[in-house]
Amino acid sequence: MEKHSLRGDKDTDSLKSAHSSSQINRATAEIMISVPPLERDILHRSISIEAGDIPSRRMRVQLLAVNEGLKLIIYADDTVSLRAALNSFLRFIDSSLRSIKIISDMEGPSSTR
């Protein structure tokens, strides 16, 4: 029986080293989310905690409260990390907005926002 090495060949080895040392593969996304000031403030307070506590060193997230709403900025080492962060933070925002709506609907029309 012939044994094969699990090491890559010259071509795959060069790709690995180019990928790990290259700064060209950086990926960035900026998303503007228009929400009223009250929702903006609630979202910013709750989700900025998540942005500051990311366990991966492959991405960095900023969530800014601006006049028009929220600005989500994601800096990632690669598109895989960018996609993961986008999925997570857009879901955080969506589920928070849904929760705000449910609570607002339960309080009824007499509540002020």
Gaussian input, Z-matrix of N, CA and C with variables (Angstrom, degrees):
# hf/3-21g

backbone

0 1
 N
 C     1     B1
 C     2     B2     1     A1
 N     3     B3     2     A2     1     D1
 C     4     B4     3     A3     2     D2
 C     5     B5     4     A4     3     D3
 N     6     B6     5     A5     4     D4
 C     7     B7     6     A6     5     D5
 C     8     B8     7     A7     6     D6
 N     9     B9     8     A8     7     D7
 C    10    B10     9     A9     8     D8
 C    11    B11    10    A10     9     D9
 N    12    B12    11    A11    10    D10
 C    13    B13    12    A12    11    D11
 C    14    B14    13    A13    12    D12
 N    15    B15    14    A14    13    D13
 C    16    B16    15    A15    14    D14
 C    17    B17    16    A16    15    D15
 N    18    B18    17    A17    16    D16
 C    19    B19    18    A18    17    D17
 C    20    B20    19    A19    18    D18
 N    21    B21    20    A20    19    D19
 C    22    B22    21    A21    20    D20
 C    23    B23    22    A22    21    D21
 N    24    B24    23    A23    22    D22
 C    25    B25    24    A24    23    D23
 C    26    B26    25    A25    24    D24
 N    27    B27    26    A26    25    D25
 C    28    B28    27    A27    26    D26
 C    29    B29    28    A28    27    D27
 N    30    B30    29    A29    28    D28
 C    31    B31    30    A30    29    D29
 C    32    B32    31    A31    30    D30
 N    33    B33    32    A32    31    D31
 C    34    B34    33    A33    32    D32
 C    35    B35    34    A34    33    D33
 N    36    B36    35    A35    34    D34
 C    37    B37    36    A36    35    D35
 C    38    B38    37    A37    36    D36
 N    39    B39    38    A38    37    D37
 C    40    B40    39    A39    38    D38
 C    41    B41    40    A40    39    D39
 N    42    B42    41    A41    40    D40
 C    43    B43    42    A42    41    D41
 C    44    B44    43    A43    42    D42
 N    45    B45    44    A44    43    D43
 C    46    B46    45    A45    44    D44
 C    47    B47    46    A46    45    D45
 N    48    B48    47    A47    46    D46
 C    49    B49    48    A48    47    D47
 C    50    B50    49    A49    48    D48
 N    51    B51    50    A50    49    D49
 C    52    B52    51    A51    50    D50
 C    53    B53    52    A52    51    D51
 N    54    B54    53    A53    52    D52
 C    55    B55    54    A54    53    D53
 C    56    B56    55    A55    54    D54
 N    57    B57    56    A56    55    D55
 C    58    B58    57    A57    56    D56
 C    59    B59    58    A58    57    D57
 N    60    B60    59    A59    58    D58
 C    61    B61    60    A60    59    D59
 C    62    B62    61    A61    60    D60
 N    63    B63    62    A62    61    D61
 C    64    B64    63    A63    62    D62
 C    65    B65    64    A64    63    D63
 N    66    B66    65    A65    64    D64
 C    67    B67    66    A66    65    D65
 C    68    B68    67    A67    66    D66
 N    69    B69    68    A68    67    D67
 C    70    B70    69    A69    68    D68
 C    71    B71    70    A70    69    D69
 N    72    B72    71    A71    70    D70
 C    73    B73    72    A72    71    D71
 C    74    B74    73    A73    72    D72
 N    75    B75    74    A74    73    D73
 C    76    B76    75    A75    74    D74
 C    77    B77    76    A76    75    D75
 N    78    B78    77    A77    76    D76
 C    79    B79    78    A78    77    D77
 C    80    B80    79    A79    78    D78
 N    81    B81    80    A80    79    D79
 C    82    B82    81    A81    80    D80
 C    83    B83    82    A82    81    D81
 N    84    B84    83    A83    82    D82
 C    85    B85    84    A84    83    D83
 C    86    B86    85    A85    84    D84
 N    87    B87    86    A86    85    D85
 C    88    B88    87    A87    86    D86
 C    89    B89    88    A88    87    D87
 N    90    B90    89    A89    88    D88
 C    91    B91    90    A90    89    D89
 C    92    B92    91    A91    90    D90
 N    93    B93    92    A92    91    D91
 C    94    B94    93    A93    92    D92
 C    95    B95    94    A94    93    D93
 N    96    B96    95    A95    94    D94
 C    97    B97    96    A96    95    D95
 C    98    B98    97    A97    96    D96
 N    99    B99    98    A98    97    D97
 C   100   B100    99    A99    98    D98
 C   101   B101   100   A100    99    D99
 N   102   B102   101   A101   100   D100
 C   103   B103   102   A102   101   D101
 C   104   B104   103   A103   102   D102
 N   105   B105   104   A104   103   D103
 C   106   B106   105   A105   104   D104
 C   107   B107   106   A106   105   D105
 N   108   B108   107   A107   106   D106
 C   109   B109   108   A108   107   D107
 C   110   B110   109   A109   108   D108
 N   111   B111   110   A110   109   D109
 C   112   B112   111   A111   110   D110
 C   113   B113   112   A112   111   D111
 N   114   B114   113   A113   112   D112
 C   115   B115   114   A114   113   D113
 C   116   B116   115   A115   114   D114
 N   117   B117   116   A116   115   D115
 C   118   B118   117   A117   116   D116
 C   119   B119   118   A118   117   D117
 N   120   B120   119   A119   118   D118
 C   121   B121   120   A120   119   D119
 C   122   B122   121   A121   120   D120
 N   123   B123   122   A122   121   D121
 C   124   B124   123   A123   122   D122
 C   125   B125   124   A124   123   D123
 N   126   B126   125   A125   124   D124
 C   127   B127   126   A126   125   D125
 C   128   B128   127   A127   126   D126
 N   129   B129   128   A128   127   D127
 C   130   B130   129   A129   128   D128
 C   131   B131   130   A130   129   D129
 N   132   B132   131   A131   130   D130
 C   133   B133   132   A132   131   D131
 C   134   B134   133   A133   132   D132
 N   135   B135   134   A134   133   D133
 C   136   B136   135   A135   134   D134
 C   137   B137   136   A136   135   D135
 N   138   B138   137   A137   136   D136
 C   139   B139   138   A138   137   D137
 C   140   B140   139   A139   138   D138
 N   141   B141   140   A140   139   D139
 C   142   B142   141   A141   140   D140
 C   143   B143   142   A142   141   D141
 N   144   B144   143   A143   142   D142
 C   145   B145   144   A144   143   D143
 C   146   B146   145   A145   144   D144
 N   147   B147   146   A146   145   D145
 C   148   B148   147   A147   146   D146
 C   149   B149   148   A148   147   D147
 N   150   B150   149   A149   148   D148
 C   151   B151   150   A150   149   D149
 C   152   B152   151   A151   150   D150
 N   153   B153   152   A152   151   D151
 C   154   B154   153   A153   152   D152
 C   155   B155   154   A154   153   D153
 N   156   B156   155   A155   154   D154
 C   157   B157   156   A156   155   D155
 C   158   B158   157   A157   156   D156
 N   159   B159   158   A158   157   D157
 C   160   B160   159   A159   158   D158
 C   161   B161   160   A160   159   D159
 N   162   B162   161   A161   160   D160
 C   163   B163   162   A162   161   D161
 C   164   B164   163   A163   162   D162
 N   165   B165   164   A164   163   D163
 C   166   B166   165   A165   164   D164
 C   167   B167   166   A166   165   D165
 N   168   B168   167   A167   166   D166
 C   169   B169   168   A168   167   D167
 C   170   B170   169   A169   168   D168
 N   171   B171   170   A170   169   D169
 C   172   B172   171   A171   170   D170
 C   173   B173   172   A172   171   D171
 N   174   B174   173   A173   172   D172
 C   175   B175   174   A174   173   D173
 C   176   B176   175   A175   174   D174
 N   177   B177   176   A176   175   D175
 C   178   B178   177   A177   176   D176
 C   179   B179   178   A178   177   D177
 N   180   B180   179   A179   178   D178
 C   181   B181   180   A180   179   D179
 C   182   B182   181   A181   180   D180
 N   183   B183   182   A182   181   D181
 C   184   B184   183   A183   182   D182
 C   185   B185   184   A184   183   D183
 N   186   B186   185   A185   184   D184
 C   187   B187   186   A186   185   D185
 C   188   B188   187   A187   186   D186
 N   189   B189   188   A188   187   D187
 C   190   B190   189   A189   188   D188
 C   191   B191   190   A190   189   D189
 N   192   B192   191   A191   190   D190
 C   193   B193   192   A192   191   D191
 C   194   B194   193   A193   192   D192
 N   195   B195   194   A194   193   D193
 C   196   B196   195   A195   194   D194
 C   197   B197   196   A196   195   D195
 N   198   B198   197   A197   196   D196
 C   199   B199   198   A198   197   D197
 C   200   B200   199   A199   198   D198
 N   201   B201   200   A200   199   D199
 C   202   B202   201   A201   200   D200
 C   203   B203   202   A202   201   D201
 N   204   B204   203   A203   202   D202
 C   205   B205   204   A204   203   D203
 C   206   B206   205   A205   204   D204
 N   207   B207   206   A206   205   D205
 C   208   B208   207   A207   206   D206
 C   209   B209   208   A208   207   D207
 N   210   B210   209   A209   208   D208
 C   211   B211   210   A210   209   D209
 C   212   B212   211   A211   210   D210
 N   213   B213   212   A212   211   D211
 C   214   B214   213   A213   212   D212
 C   215   B215   214   A214   213   D213
 N   216   B216   215   A215   214   D214
 C   217   B217   216   A216   215   D215
 C   218   B218   217   A217   216   D216
 N   219   B219   218   A218   217   D217
 C   220   B220   219   A219   218   D218
 C   221   B221   220   A220   219   D219
 N   222   B222   221   A221   220   D220
 C   223   B223   222   A222   221   D221
 C   224   B224   223   A223   222   D222
 N   225   B225   224   A224   223   D223
 C   226   B226   225   A225   224   D224
 C   227   B227   226   A226   225   D225
 N   228   B228   227   A227   226   D226
 C   229   B229   228   A228   227   D227
 C   230   B230   229   A229   228   D228
 N   231   B231   230   A230   229   D229
 C   232   B232   231   A231   230   D230
 C   233   B233   232   A232   231   D231
 N   234   B234   233   A233   232   D232
 C   235   B235   234   A234   233   D233
 C   236   B236   235   A235   234   D234
 N   237   B237   236   A236   235   D235
 C   238   B238   237   A237   236   D236
 C   239   B239   238   A238   237   D237
 N   240   B240   239   A239   238   D238
 C   241   B241   240   A240   239   D239
 C   242   B242   241   A241   240   D240
 N   243   B243   242   A242   241   D241
 C   244   B244   243   A243   242   D242
 C   245   B245   244   A244   243   D243
 N   246   B246   245   A245   244   D244
 C   247   B247   246   A246   245   D245
 C   248   B248   247   A247   246   D246
 N   249   B249   248   A248   247   D247
 C   250   B250   249   A249   248   D248
 C   251   B251   250   A250   249   D249
 N   252   B252   251   A251   250   D250
 C   253   B253   252   A252   251   D251
 C   254   B254   253   A253   252   D252
 N   255   B255   254   A254   253   D253
 C   256   B256   255   A255   254   D254
 C   257   B257   256   A256   255   D255
 N   258   B258   257   A257   256   D256
 C   259   B259   258   A258   257   D257
 C   260   B260   259   A259   258   D258
 N   261   B261   260   A260   259   D259
 C   262   B262   261   A261   260   D260
 C   263   B263   262   A262   261   D261
 N   264   B264   263   A263   262   D262
 C   265   B265   264   A264   263   D263
 C   266   B266   265   A265   264   D264
 N   267   B267   266   A266   265   D265
 C   268   B268   267   A267   266   D266
 C   269   B269   268   A268   267   D267
 N   270   B270   269   A269   268   D268
 C   271   B271   270   A270   269   D269
 C   272   B272   271   A271   270   D270
 N   273   B273   272   A272   271   D271
 C   274   B274   273   A273   272   D272
 C   275   B275   274   A274   273   D273
 N   276   B276   275   A275   274   D274
 C   277   B277   276   A276   275   D275
 C   278   B278   277   A277   276   D276
 N   279   B279   278   A278   277   D277
 C   280   B280   279   A279   278   D278
 C   281   B281   280   A280   279   D279
 N   282   B282   281   A281   280   D280
 C   283   B283   282   A282   281   D281
 C   284   B284   283   A283   282   D282
 N   285   B285   284   A284   283   D283
 C   286   B286   285   A285   284   D284
 C   287   B287   286   A286   285   D285
 N   288   B288   287   A287   286   D286
 C   289   B289   288   A288   287   D287
 C   290   B290   289   A289   288   D288
 N   291   B291   290   A290   289   D289
 C   292   B292   291   A291   290   D290
 C   293   B293   292   A292   291   D291
 N   294   B294   293   A293   292   D292
 C   295   B295   294   A294   293   D293
 C   296   B296   295   A295   294   D294
 N   297   B297   296   A296   295   D295
 C   298   B298   297   A297   296   D296
 C   299   B299   298   A298   297   D297
 N   300   B300   299   A299   298   D298
 C   301   B301   300   A300   299   D299
 C   302   B302   301   A301   300   D300
 N   303   B303   302   A302   301   D301
 C   304   B304   303   A303   302   D302
 C   305   B305   304   A304   303   D303
 N   306   B306   305   A305   304   D304
 C   307   B307   306   A306   305   D305
 C   308   B308   307   A307   306   D306
 N   309   B309   308   A308   307   D307
 C   310   B310   309   A309   308   D308
 C   311   B311   310   A310   309   D309
 N   312   B312   311   A311   310   D310
 C   313   B313   312   A312   311   D311
 C   314   B314   313   A313   312   D312
 N   315   B315   314   A314   313   D313
 C   316   B316   315   A315   314   D314
 C   317   B317   316   A316   315   D315
 N   318   B318   317   A317   316   D316
 C   319   B319   318   A318   317   D317
 C   320   B320   319   A319   318   D318
 N   321   B321   320   A320   319   D319
 C   322   B322   321   A321   320   D320
 C   323   B323   322   A322   321   D321
 N   324   B324   323   A323   322   D322
 C   325   B325   324   A324   323   D323
 C   326   B326   325   A325   324   D324
 N   327   B327   326   A326   325   D325
 C   328   B328   327   A327   326   D326
 C   329   B329   328   A328   327   D327
 N   330   B330   329   A329   328   D328
 C   331   B331   330   A330   329   D329
 C   332   B332   331   A331   330   D330
 N   333   B333   332   A332   331   D331
 C   334   B334   333   A333   332   D332
 C   335   B335   334   A334   333   D333
 N   336   B336   335   A335   334   D334
 C   337   B337   336   A336   335   D335
 C   338   B338   337   A337   336   D336

   B1=1.4419
   B2=1.5319
   B3=1.3136
   B4=1.4516
   B5=1.5254
   B6=1.3323
   B7=1.4662
   B8=1.5156
   B9=1.3311
   B10=1.4554
   B11=1.5222
   B12=1.2971
   B13=1.4591
   B14=1.5234
   B15=1.3061
   B16=1.4561
   B17=1.5238
   B18=1.3271
   B19=1.4578
   B20=1.5097
   B21=1.3204
   B22=1.4565
   B23=1.5144
   B24=1.3053
   B25=1.4565
   B26=1.5196
   B27=1.3270
   B28=1.4626
   B29=1.5218
   B30=1.3280
   B31=1.4672
   B32=1.5256
   B33=1.3173
   B34=1.4690
   B35=1.5133
   B36=1.3447
   B37=1.4600
   B38=1.5207
   B39=1.3192
   B40=1.4622
   B41=1.5233
   B42=1.3295
   B43=1.4636
   B44=1.5201
   B45=1.3316
   B46=1.4592
   B47=1.5182
   B48=1.3229
   B49=1.4615
   B50=1.5312
   B51=1.3154
   B52=1.4632
   B53=1.5148
   B54=1.3294
   B55=1.4654
   B56=1.5256
   B57=1.3115
   B58=1.4591
   B59=1.5257
   B60=1.3359
   B61=1.4526
   B62=1.5231
   B63=1.3187
   B64=1.4555
   B65=1.5229
   B66=1.3242
   B67=1.4608
   B68=1.5233
   B69=1.3284
   B70=1.4626
   B71=1.5249
   B72=1.3211
   B73=1.4581
   B74=1.5237
   B75=1.3077
   B76=1.4638
   B77=1.5260
   B78=1.3214
   B79=1.4644
   B80=1.5223
   B81=1.3215
   B82=1.4604
   B83=1.5233
   B84=1.3225
   B85=1.4678
   B86=1.5261
   B87=1.3118
   B88=1.4642
   B89=1.5160
   B90=1.3240
   B91=1.4565
   B92=1.5184
   B93=1.3139
   B94=1.4602
   B95=1.5256
   B96=1.3225
   B97=1.4551
   B98=1.5231
   B99=1.3168
   B100=1.4625
   B101=1.5214
   B102=1.3211
   B103=1.4654
   B104=1.5248
   B105=1.3272
   B106=1.4712
   B107=1.5413
   B108=1.3195
   B109=1.4763
   B110=1.5323
   B111=1.3189
   B112=1.4629
   B113=1.5262
   B114=1.3303
   B115=1.4571
   B116=1.5261
   B117=1.3411
   B118=1.4639
   B119=1.5258
   B120=1.3260
   B121=1.4661
   B122=1.5245
   B123=1.3254
   B124=1.4670
   B125=1.5281
   B126=1.3280
   B127=1.4712
   B128=1.5198
   B129=1.3063
   B130=1.4645
   B131=1.5259
   B132=1.3339
   B133=1.4709
   B134=1.5166
   B135=1.3187
   B136=1.4649
   B137=1.5313
   B138=1.3114
   B139=1.4649
   B140=1.5276
   B141=1.3143
   B142=1.4681
   B143=1.5347
   B144=1.3202
   B145=1.4730
   B146=1.5303
   B147=1.3206
   B148=1.4697
   B149=1.5245
   B150=1.3206
   B151=1.4680
   B152=1.5275
   B153=1.3062
   B154=1.4599
   B155=1.5086
   B156=1.3208
   B157=1.4635
   B158=1.5301
   B159=1.3321
   B160=1.4616
   B161=1.5244
   B162=1.3331
   B163=1.4625
   B164=1.5321
   B165=1.2991
   B166=1.4634
   B167=1.5239
   B168=1.3189
   B169=1.4617
   B170=1.5241
   B171=1.3167
   B172=1.4614
   B173=1.5239
   B174=1.3231
   B175=1.4648
   B176=1.5221
   B177=1.3245
   B178=1.4643
   B179=1.5184
   B180=1.3176
   B181=1.4645
   B182=1.5232
   B183=1.3402
   B184=1.4592
   B185=1.5229
   B186=1.3089
   B187=1.4527
   B188=1.5221
   B189=1.3335
   B190=1.4573
   B191=1.5231
   B192=1.3241
   B193=1.4599
   B194=1.5261
   B195=1.3265
   B196=1.4628
   B197=1.5254
   B198=1.3296
   B199=1.4691
   B200=1.5177
   B201=1.3189
   B202=1.4700
   B203=1.5262
   B204=1.3196
   B205=1.4644
   B206=1.5134
   B207=1.3274
   B208=1.4628
   B209=1.5135
   B210=1.3128
   B211=1.4564
   B212=1.5257
   B213=1.3245
   B214=1.4534
   B215=1.5222
   B216=1.3309
   B217=1.4608
   B218=1.5268
   B219=1.3294
   B220=1.4604
   B221=1.5174
   B222=1.3233
   B223=1.4581
   B224=1.5251
   B225=1.3194
   B226=1.4609
   B227=1.5250
   B228=1.3221
   B229=1.4634
   B230=1.5177
   B231=1.3386
   B232=1.4616
   B233=1.5275
   B234=1.3137
   B235=1.4706
   B236=1.5230
   B237=1.3240
   B238=1.4705
   B239=1.5288
   B240=1.3293
   B241=1.4645
   B242=1.5252
   B243=1.3239
   B244=1.4633
   B245=1.5256
   B246=1.3172
   B247=1.4625
   B248=1.5217
   B249=1.3280
   B250=1.4664
   B251=1.5289
   B252=1.3223
   B253=1.4669
   B254=1.5230
   B255=1.3331
   B256=1.4736
   B257=1.5244
   B258=1.3288
   B259=1.4654
   B260=1.5230
   B261=1.3141
   B262=1.4691
   B263=1.5213
   B264=1.3242
   B265=1.4594
   B266=1.5199
   B267=1.3091
   B268=1.4660
   B269=1.5242
   B270=1.3229
   B271=1.4736
   B272=1.5239
   B273=1.3469
   B274=1.4680
   B275=1.5253
   B276=1.3166
   B277=1.4645
   B278=1.5217
   B279=1.3271
   B280=1.4604
   B281=1.5271
   B282=1.3189
   B283=1.4705
   B284=1.5289
   B285=1.3220
   B286=1.4680
   B287=1.5221
   B288=1.3386
   B289=1.4666
   B290=1.5254
   B291=1.3270
   B292=1.4725
   B293=1.5288
   B294=1.3304
   B295=1.4684
   B296=1.5214
   B297=1.3258
   B298=1.4664
   B299=1.5230
   B300=1.3219
   B301=1.4669
   B302=1.5266
   B303=1.3190
   B304=1.4753
   B305=1.5223
   B306=1.3146
   B307=1.4689
   B308=1.5230
   B309=1.3306
   B310=1.4616
   B311=1.5249
   B312=1.3320
   B313=1.4610
   B314=1.5362
   B315=1.3454
   B316=1.4517
   B317=1.5251
   B318=1.3291
   B319=1.4625
   B320=1.5030
   B321=1.3191
   B322=1.4541
   B323=1.5038
   B324=1.3318
   B325=1.4719
   B326=1.5240
   B327=1.3021
   B328=1.4697
   B329=1.5286
   B330=1.3576
   B331=1.4558
   B332=1.5155
   B333=1.3192
   B334=1.4644
   B335=1.5084
   B336=1.3512
   B337=1.4596
   B338=1.4724
   A1=108.42
   A2=116.60
   A3=122.44
   A4=109.73
   A5=115.82
   A6=120.76
   A7=109.12
   A8=115.88
   A9=121.65
   A10=109.34
   A11=114.93
   A12=120.76
   A13=109.86
   A14=116.96
   A15=121.39
   A16=111.83
   A17=116.87
   A18=119.78
   A19=110.08
   A20=116.18
   A21=121.07
   A22=111.01
   A23=116.64
   A24=121.24
   A25=109.35
   A26=117.43
   A27=121.38
   A28=111.99
   A29=117.25
   A30=120.05
   A31=112.09
   A32=117.20
   A33=118.62
   A34=111.25
   A35=118.50
   A36=120.23
   A37=110.85
   A38=117.76
   A39=119.88
   A40=111.17
   A41=117.34
   A42=119.72
   A43=110.96
   A44=116.55
   A45=120.18
   A46=110.77
   A47=117.06
   A48=118.74
   A49=111.12
   A50=117.89
   A51=120.55
   A52=110.20
   A53=117.07
   A54=120.57
   A55=111.06
   A56=117.05
   A57=119.09
   A58=113.01
   A59=117.73
   A60=118.40
   A61=113.52
   A62=118.34
   A63=121.30
   A64=111.27
   A65=115.83
   A66=121.23
   A67=110.60
   A68=117.41
   A69=121.68
   A70=111.54
   A71=117.93
   A72=121.66
   A73=113.63
   A74=118.54
   A75=120.62
   A76=110.09
   A77=115.61
   A78=121.21
   A79=108.30
   A80=115.39
   A81=120.67
   A82=109.68
   A83=116.19
   A84=121.35
   A85=107.59
   A86=115.44
   A87=122.19
   A88=107.50
   A89=115.75
   A90=120.81
   A91=108.78
   A92=115.66
   A93=122.10
   A94=107.78
   A95=116.52
   A96=122.00
   A97=107.68
   A98=116.23
   A99=121.14
   A100=110.18
   A101=115.32
   A102=122.01
   A103=107.91
   A104=116.82
   A105=120.44
   A106=110.73
   A107=116.45
   A108=120.59
   A109=115.19
   A110=118.99
   A111=120.24
   A112=111.03
   A113=117.02
   A114=120.76
   A115=111.13
   A116=115.79
   A117=120.46
   A118=110.46
   A119=116.18
   A120=120.09
   A121=111.71
   A122=116.92
   A123=120.60
   A124=110.03
   A125=116.75
   A126=120.89
   A127=111.20
   A128=116.30
   A129=120.00
   A130=111.12
   A131=116.65
   A132=120.12
   A133=111.89
   A134=117.58
   A135=119.44
   A136=113.23
   A137=118.24
   A138=120.31
   A139=112.62
   A140=118.36
   A141=118.90
   A142=110.94
   A143=117.12
   A144=121.19
   A145=109.38
   A146=116.47
   A147=120.89
   A148=110.91
   A149=116.99
   A150=121.21
   A151=111.10
   A152=116.64
   A153=120.15
   A154=114.42
   A155=117.64
   A156=121.03
   A157=111.55
   A158=117.27
   A159=121.19
   A160=108.84
   A161=117.86
   A162=120.22
   A163=114.25
   A164=118.26
   A165=121.46
   A166=111.15
   A167=115.91
   A168=120.18
   A169=110.53
   A170=117.32
   A171=121.53
   A172=112.76
   A173=117.35
   A174=119.60
   A175=110.59
   A176=113.72
   A177=121.89
   A178=106.77
   A179=116.81
   A180=121.48
   A181=109.52
   A182=114.79
   A183=121.48
   A184=107.87
   A185=116.15
   A186=122.00
   A187=106.50
   A188=115.67
   A189=121.30
   A190=110.55
   A191=116.05
   A192=121.00
   A193=106.76
   A194=115.57
   A195=121.29
   A196=107.93
   A197=116.73
   A198=120.58
   A199=113.03
   A200=116.84
   A201=121.00
   A202=113.06
   A203=117.71
   A204=120.37
   A205=110.91
   A206=115.58
   A207=122.07
   A208=110.30
   A209=114.99
   A210=120.41
   A211=106.73
   A212=115.81
   A213=123.24
   A214=107.77
   A215=116.44
   A216=121.42
   A217=107.78
   A218=115.20
   A219=120.81
   A220=108.58
   A221=115.63
   A222=123.00
   A223=106.53
   A224=117.32
   A225=120.65
   A226=110.74
   A227=114.92
   A228=120.33
   A229=111.90
   A230=116.26
   A231=119.94
   A232=109.29
   A233=116.05
   A234=120.03
   A235=112.51
   A236=117.93
   A237=120.18
   A238=109.91
   A239=116.18
   A240=120.76
   A241=111.25
   A242=115.96
   A243=120.76
   A244=110.73
   A245=117.01
   A246=121.44
   A247=111.15
   A248=116.74
   A249=120.54
   A250=111.03
   A251=116.11
   A252=119.61
   A253=111.49
   A254=116.49
   A255=119.83
   A256=110.69
   A257=116.82
   A258=120.30
   A259=110.90
   A260=116.62
   A261=120.41
   A262=111.79
   A263=117.13
   A264=119.40
   A265=112.64
   A266=118.22
   A267=118.82
   A268=110.83
   A269=117.26
   A270=119.79
   A271=111.63
   A272=116.93
   A273=120.07
   A274=109.66
   A275=116.14
   A276=121.30
   A277=110.80
   A278=116.86
   A279=120.71
   A280=111.63
   A281=117.30
   A282=119.03
   A283=111.00
   A284=117.45
   A285=120.01
   A286=111.18
   A287=116.90
   A288=119.93
   A289=111.54
   A290=116.64
   A291=120.06
   A292=110.76
   A293=116.05
   A294=120.04
   A295=111.05
   A296=116.75
   A297=120.66
   A298=110.21
   A299=116.87
   A300=121.30
   A301=111.19
   A302=116.86
   A303=120.42
   A304=110.26
   A305=116.98
   A306=120.52
   A307=110.56
   A308=115.92
   A309=119.79
   A310=110.77
   A311=117.72
   A312=121.66
   A313=110.98
   A314=117.96
   A315=121.13
   A316=111.51
   A317=115.98
   A318=119.93
   A319=111.95
   A320=116.22
   A321=120.22
   A322=113.80
   A323=115.07
   A324=120.53
   A325=113.50
   A326=118.20
   A327=119.49
   A328=112.66
   A329=116.52
   A330=118.84
   A331=110.63
   A332=114.67
   A333=118.96
   A334=109.01
   A335=115.01
   A336=118.22
   A337=110.78
   D1=134.04
   D2=-177.70
   D3=-89.46
   D4=134.36
   D5=178.43
   D6=-96.71
   D7=137.99
   D8=178.62
   D9=-115.28
   D10=140.33
   D11=177.52
   D12=-74.22
   D13=144.60
   D14=177.38
   D15=-87.33
   D16=-1.21
   D17=178.29
   D18=-73.46
   D19=153.73
   D20=177.81
   D21=-78.17
   D22=170.73
   D23=175.41
   D24=-88.43
   D25=-176.87
   D26=-178.22
   D27=-56.83
   D28=-40.33
   D29=-177.57
   D30=-66.25
   D31=-46.42
   D32=-178.35
   D33=-72.00
   D34=-33.26
   D35=176.65
   D36=-62.83
   D37=-41.17
   D38=179.87
   D39=-68.01
   D40=-34.56
   D41=176.90
   D42=-65.35
   D43=-41.00
   D44=179.58
   D45=-61.89
   D46=-46.19
   D47=-177.97
   D48=-69.57
   D49=-35.52
   D50=178.20
   D51=-66.21
   D52=-38.82
   D53=-179.22
   D54=-67.85
   D55=-41.88
   D56=-175.07
   D57=-75.42
   D58=-24.76
   D59=-176.78
   D60=-105.82
   D61=-7.43
   D62=-174.88
   D63=-83.29
   D64=137.84
   D65=175.22
   D66=-96.85
   D67=-1.71
   D68=-177.11
   D69=-69.30
   D70=-26.30
   D71=-173.89
   D72=-80.98
   D73=14.82
   D74=178.68
   D75=-66.45
   D76=143.82
   D77=179.95
   D78=-132.13
   D79=139.12
   D80=-178.70
   D81=-135.73
   D82=144.13
   D83=174.87
   D84=-134.85
   D85=137.88
   D86=172.90
   D87=-125.24
   D88=124.59
   D89=-178.16
   D90=-127.35
   D91=128.83
   D92=176.85
   D93=-100.81
   D94=127.19
   D95=-179.14
   D96=-118.77
   D97=115.75
   D98=-179.22
   D99=-85.17
   D100=116.67
   D101=176.33
   D102=-142.57
   D103=153.65
   D104=177.18
   D105=-62.01
   D106=158.56
   D107=-175.76
   D108=-54.82
   D109=-40.10
   D110=-178.96
   D111=-63.85
   D112=-48.53
   D113=178.29
   D114=-64.05
   D115=-39.42
   D116=177.99
   D117=-56.21
   D118=-47.14
   D119=-177.37
   D120=-66.38
   D121=-41.57
   D122=178.40
   D123=-63.06
   D124=-47.58
   D125=179.47
   D126=-61.50
   D127=-45.24
   D128=-177.81
   D129=-60.91
   D130=-46.41
   D131=-179.83
   D132=-62.77
   D133=-41.33
   D134=-174.47
   D135=-81.73
   D136=-38.02
   D137=-173.28
   D138=-90.14
   D139=-24.39
   D140=178.62
   D141=-64.09
   D142=-24.00
   D143=174.22
   D144=-61.62
   D145=-44.18
   D146=178.45
   D147=-64.33
   D148=-38.62
   D149=-178.75
   D150=-64.49
   D151=-32.06
   D152=-179.33
   D153=-85.22
   D154=-7.46
   D155=-174.14
   D156=-125.24
   D157=45.97
   D158=-179.58
   D159=-84.07
   D160=125.09
   D161=-177.37
   D162=-72.98
   D163=-15.14
   D164=-177.50
   D165=-92.27
   D166=140.92
   D167=174.75
   D168=-90.60
   D169=3.68
   D170=-177.52
   D171=-87.93
   D172=-4.24
   D173=-178.67
   D174=-150.06
   D175=159.46
   D176=175.32
   D177=-139.25
   D178=138.45
   D179=-175.45
   D180=-126.75
   D181=136.03
   D182=172.72
   D183=-120.94
   D184=137.36
   D185=173.91
   D186=-124.88
   D187=113.29
   D188=-174.96
   D189=-111.85
   D190=135.17
   D191=172.48
   D192=-87.01
   D193=119.93
   D194=178.78
   D195=-123.45
   D196=169.10
   D197=-177.04
   D198=-53.91
   D199=-40.15
   D200=-175.11
   D201=-81.76
   D202=-13.01
   D203=-177.84
   D204=151.55
   D205=-124.76
   D206=-179.70
   D207=-120.20
   D208=145.78
   D209=174.04
   D210=-120.23
   D211=118.57
   D212=179.15
   D213=-102.42
   D214=121.49
   D215=179.42
   D216=-122.98
   D217=126.59
   D218=-179.86
   D219=-122.78
   D220=127.09
   D221=174.58
   D222=-112.18
   D223=124.68
   D224=-177.32
   D225=-133.08
   D226=156.12
   D227=177.73
   D228=-73.51
   D229=-25.17
   D230=-176.78
   D231=-155.41
   D232=170.28
   D233=-176.71
   D234=-70.10
   D235=-26.61
   D236=177.15
   D237=-64.38
   D238=-46.04
   D239=178.21
   D240=-65.79
   D241=-38.77
   D242=178.20
   D243=-61.37
   D244=-46.61
   D245=179.41
   D246=-61.79
   D247=-42.77
   D248=-179.80
   D249=-62.42
   D250=-44.62
   D251=179.79
   D252=-66.75
   D253=-41.88
   D254=177.46
   D255=-59.34
   D256=-48.03
   D257=179.09
   D258=-57.20
   D259=-47.91
   D260=-177.23
   D261=-63.53
   D262=-51.94
   D263=-173.40
   D264=-72.66
   D265=-34.24
   D266=175.47
   D267=-67.57
   D268=-34.34
   D269=175.13
   D270=-69.08
   D271=-40.55
   D272=176.28
   D273=-57.30
   D274=-47.33
   D275=-178.20
   D276=-65.05
   D277=-46.05
   D278=-179.54
   D279=-62.26
   D280=-46.50
   D281=-178.29
   D282=-67.87
   D283=-34.31
   D284=176.88
   D285=-66.26
   D286=-43.52
   D287=178.12
   D288=-63.62
   D289=-38.65
   D290=177.02
   D291=-63.66
   D292=-41.30
   D293=178.65
   D294=-64.22
   D295=-42.92
   D296=177.72
   D297=-59.24
   D298=-43.04
   D299=-179.84
   D300=-64.38
   D301=-44.22
   D302=-179.90
   D303=-61.61
   D304=-45.89
   D305=-179.84
   D306=-64.93
   D307=-41.18
   D308=178.86
   D309=-63.04
   D310=-41.67
   D311=179.20
   D312=-66.11
   D313=-34.92
   D314=179.25
   D315=-69.33
   D316=-32.06
   D317=179.48
   D318=-73.86
   D319=-21.46
   D320=176.63
   D321=84.95
   D322=175.78
   D323=-175.38
   D324=-70.09
   D325=-16.47
   D326=-178.12
   D327=-77.96
   D328=-15.26
   D329=-179.76
   D330=-74.93
   D331=147.41
   D332=177.06
   D333=-103.63
   D334=143.65
   D335=-179.39
   D336=-117.20

